[in-house]
Amino acid sequence: MIKVTIYKEHNDFVRITTDGHANFDEYGRDIVCSGVSSLVINTINSIDRLTDTTLNVESNDDEGYINCIINNPGHDSNLLMKSLVLGLEGIRDSYSKKYLQIIIREV
Protein backbone atom coordinates (compact mmCIF):
# COMPACT_ATOMS: atom_id res chain seq x y z
CA MET A 1 0.00 0.00 0.00
CA ILE A 2 1.12 3.53 -0.73
CA LYS A 3 0.73 5.87 2.20
CA VAL A 4 0.65 9.58 1.33
CA THR A 5 0.75 11.99 4.25
CA ILE A 6 0.13 15.66 3.61
CA TYR A 7 0.87 18.16 6.34
CA LYS A 8 -0.87 21.51 6.69
CA GLU A 9 -0.08 24.41 8.98
CA HIS A 10 -3.14 26.61 9.26
CA ASN A 11 -4.27 26.77 5.61
CA ASP A 12 -0.86 26.17 4.04
CA PHE A 13 0.49 22.87 2.76
CA VAL A 14 3.96 22.49 4.31
CA ARG A 15 5.06 18.90 3.63
CA ILE A 16 4.23 15.75 1.73
CA THR A 17 5.58 12.26 2.27
CA THR A 18 4.95 9.07 0.34
CA ASP A 19 5.96 5.62 1.42
CA GLY A 20 5.45 2.16 -0.01
CA HIS A 21 4.21 0.53 -3.17
CA ALA A 22 0.62 -0.15 -4.19
CA ASN A 23 1.16 -3.80 -5.21
CA PHE A 24 -1.85 -3.50 -7.51
CA ASP A 25 0.09 -5.38 -10.20
CA GLU A 26 3.63 -6.58 -10.85
CA TYR A 27 6.51 -4.11 -11.01
CA GLY A 28 6.41 -2.15 -14.26
CA ARG A 29 2.69 -2.78 -14.73
CA ASP A 30 1.34 -1.25 -11.53
CA ILE A 31 -0.90 1.57 -12.76
CA VAL A 32 -1.81 2.71 -9.24
CA CYS A 33 1.84 3.17 -8.30
CA SER A 34 2.56 4.87 -11.62
CA GLY A 35 -0.39 7.22 -11.24
CA VAL A 36 0.48 8.23 -7.69
CA SER A 37 4.16 8.67 -8.56
CA SER A 38 3.35 10.78 -11.60
CA LEU A 39 1.02 13.06 -9.67
CA VAL A 40 3.39 13.54 -6.74
CA ILE A 41 6.52 14.08 -8.83
CA ASN A 42 4.73 16.42 -11.23
CA THR A 43 3.36 18.46 -8.32
CA ILE A 44 6.82 18.77 -6.74
CA ASN A 45 8.36 19.76 -10.10
CA SER A 46 5.55 22.24 -10.76
CA ILE A 47 5.94 23.91 -7.37
CA ASP A 48 9.70 24.08 -7.92
CA ARG A 49 9.56 25.52 -11.43
CA LEU A 50 6.35 27.54 -11.51
CA THR A 51 6.29 29.22 -8.10
CA ASP A 52 8.58 31.22 -5.82
CA THR A 53 8.35 28.46 -3.21
CA THR A 54 11.52 26.65 -2.18
CA LEU A 55 11.58 22.93 -1.47
CA ASN A 56 13.76 20.37 0.28
CA VAL A 57 13.24 16.96 -1.30
CA GLU A 58 14.68 13.56 -0.51
CA SER A 59 13.64 10.25 -2.04
CA ASN A 60 14.36 6.54 -2.29
CA ASP A 61 12.87 4.92 -5.39
CA ASP A 62 13.28 1.35 -4.13
CA GLU A 63 11.15 2.07 -1.07
CA GLY A 64 8.69 4.39 -2.81
CA TYR A 65 9.74 7.10 -0.38
CA ILE A 66 9.53 10.85 -1.00
CA ASN A 67 9.78 13.56 1.62
CA CYS A 68 9.16 17.10 0.38
CA ILE A 69 9.23 20.08 2.72
CA ILE A 70 7.56 23.22 1.37
CA ASN A 71 9.58 26.02 2.98
CA ASN A 72 7.63 29.16 2.11
CA PRO A 73 4.16 28.10 0.96
CA GLY A 74 1.95 30.53 -0.86
CA HIS A 75 -1.17 30.74 -2.98
CA ASP A 76 0.34 29.02 -6.03
CA SER A 77 1.95 26.11 -4.15
CA ASN A 78 -1.26 25.62 -2.16
CA LEU A 79 -3.31 25.49 -5.37
CA LEU A 80 -0.97 22.88 -6.85
CA MET A 81 -1.18 20.83 -3.66
CA LYS A 82 -5.00 21.00 -3.70
CA SER A 83 -4.84 19.67 -7.24
CA LEU A 84 -2.58 16.84 -6.06
CA VAL A 85 -5.06 15.88 -3.33
CA LEU A 86 -7.89 15.88 -5.87
CA GLY A 87 -5.94 13.57 -8.18
CA LEU A 88 -4.90 11.22 -5.39
CA GLU A 89 -8.48 10.98 -4.14
CA GLY A 90 -9.58 10.07 -7.66
CA ILE A 91 -7.06 7.22 -7.81
CA ARG A 92 -8.02 6.00 -4.34
CA ASP A 93 -11.73 6.10 -5.15
CA SER A 94 -11.21 4.28 -8.46
CA TYR A 95 -8.88 1.53 -7.26
CA SER A 96 -9.69 1.00 -3.57
CA LYS A 97 -8.35 2.18 -0.24
CA LYS A 98 -6.37 -1.04 0.03
CA TYR A 99 -3.82 0.33 -2.48
CA LEU A 100 -3.65 4.01 -1.43
CA GLN A 101 -4.09 5.71 1.91
CA ILE A 102 -4.23 9.52 2.06
CA ILE A 103 -3.70 11.21 5.41
CA ILE A 104 -3.99 14.96 5.89
CA ARG A 105 -2.53 16.20 9.17
CA GLU A 106 -2.64 19.62 10.77
CA VAL A 107 0.72 20.48 12.38
C-alpha positions as CSV (number, residue, x, y, z in Angstrom):
1,M,0.0,0.0,0.0
2,I,1.1,3.5,-0.7
3,K,0.7,5.9,2.2
4,V,0.6,9.6,1.3
5,T,0.8,12.0,4.2
6,I,0.1,15.7,3.6
7,Y,0.9,18.2,6.3
8,K,-0.9,21.5,6.7
9,E,-0.1,24.4,9.0
10,H,-3.1,26.6,9.3
11,N,-4.3,26.8,5.6
12,D,-0.9,26.2,4.0
13,F,0.5,22.9,2.8
14,V,4.0,22.5,4.3
15,R,5.1,18.9,3.6
16,I,4.2,15.8,1.7
17,T,5.6,12.3,2.3
18,T,5.0,9.1,0.3
19,D,6.0,5.6,1.4
20,G,5.5,2.2,0.0
21,H,4.2,0.5,-3.2
22,A,0.6,-0.2,-4.2
23,N,1.2,-3.8,-5.2
24,F,-1.8,-3.5,-7.5
25,D,0.1,-5.4,-10.2
26,E,3.6,-6.6,-10.8
27,Y,6.5,-4.1,-11.0
28,G,6.4,-2.1,-14.3
29,R,2.7,-2.8,-14.7
30,D,1.3,-1.2,-11.5
31,I,-0.9,1.6,-12.8
32,V,-1.8,2.7,-9.2
33,C,1.8,3.2,-8.3
34,S,2.6,4.9,-11.6
35,G,-0.4,7.2,-11.2
36,V,0.5,8.2,-7.7
37,S,4.2,8.7,-8.6
38,S,3.3,10.8,-11.6
39,L,1.0,13.1,-9.7
40,V,3.4,13.5,-6.7
41,I,6.5,14.1,-8.8
42,N,4.7,16.4,-11.2
43,T,3.4,18.5,-8.3
44,I,6.8,18.8,-6.7
45,N,8.4,19.8,-10.1
46,S,5.5,22.2,-10.8
47,I,5.9,23.9,-7.4
48,D,9.7,24.1,-7.9
49,R,9.6,25.5,-11.4
50,L,6.4,27.5,-11.5
51,T,6.3,29.2,-8.1
52,D,8.6,31.2,-5.8
53,T,8.3,28.5,-3.2
54,T,11.5,26.7,-2.2
55,L,11.6,22.9,-1.5
56,N,13.8,20.4,0.3
57,V,13.2,17.0,-1.3
58,E,14.7,13.6,-0.5
59,S,13.6,10.3,-2.0
60,N,14.4,6.5,-2.3
61,D,12.9,4.9,-5.4
62,D,13.3,1.3,-4.1
63,E,11.2,2.1,-1.1
64,G,8.7,4.4,-2.8
65,Y,9.7,7.1,-0.4
66,I,9.5,10.8,-1.0
67,N,9.8,13.6,1.6
68,C,9.2,17.1,0.4
69,I,9.2,20.1,2.7
70,I,7.6,23.2,1.4
71,N,9.6,26.0,3.0
72,N,7.6,29.2,2.1
73,P,4.2,28.1,1.0
74,G,1.9,30.5,-0.9
75,H,-1.2,30.7,-3.0
76,D,0.3,29.0,-6.0
77,S,1.9,26.1,-4.2
78,N,-1.3,25.6,-2.2
79,L,-3.3,25.5,-5.4
80,L,-1.0,22.9,-6.9
81,M,-1.2,20.8,-3.7
82,K,-5.0,21.0,-3.7
83,S,-4.8,19.7,-7.2
84,L,-2.6,16.8,-6.1
85,V,-5.1,15.9,-3.3
86,L,-7.9,15.9,-5.9
87,G,-5.9,13.6,-8.2
88,L,-4.9,11.2,-5.4
89,E,-8.5,11.0,-4.1
90,G,-9.6,10.1,-7.7
91,I,-7.1,7.2,-7.8
92,R,-8.0,6.0,-4.3
93,D,-11.7,6.1,-5.1
94,S,-11.2,4.3,-8.5
95,Y,-8.9,1.5,-7.3
96,S,-9.7,1.0,-3.6
97,K,-8.4,2.2,-0.2
98,K,-6.4,-1.0,0.0
99,Y,-3.8,0.3,-2.5
100,L,-3.7,4.0,-1.4
101,Q,-4.1,5.7,1.9
102,I,-4.2,9.5,2.1
103,I,-3.7,11.2,5.4
104,I,-4.0,15.0,5.9
105,R,-2.5,16.2,9.2
106,E,-2.6,19.6,10.8
107,V,0.7,20.5,12.4
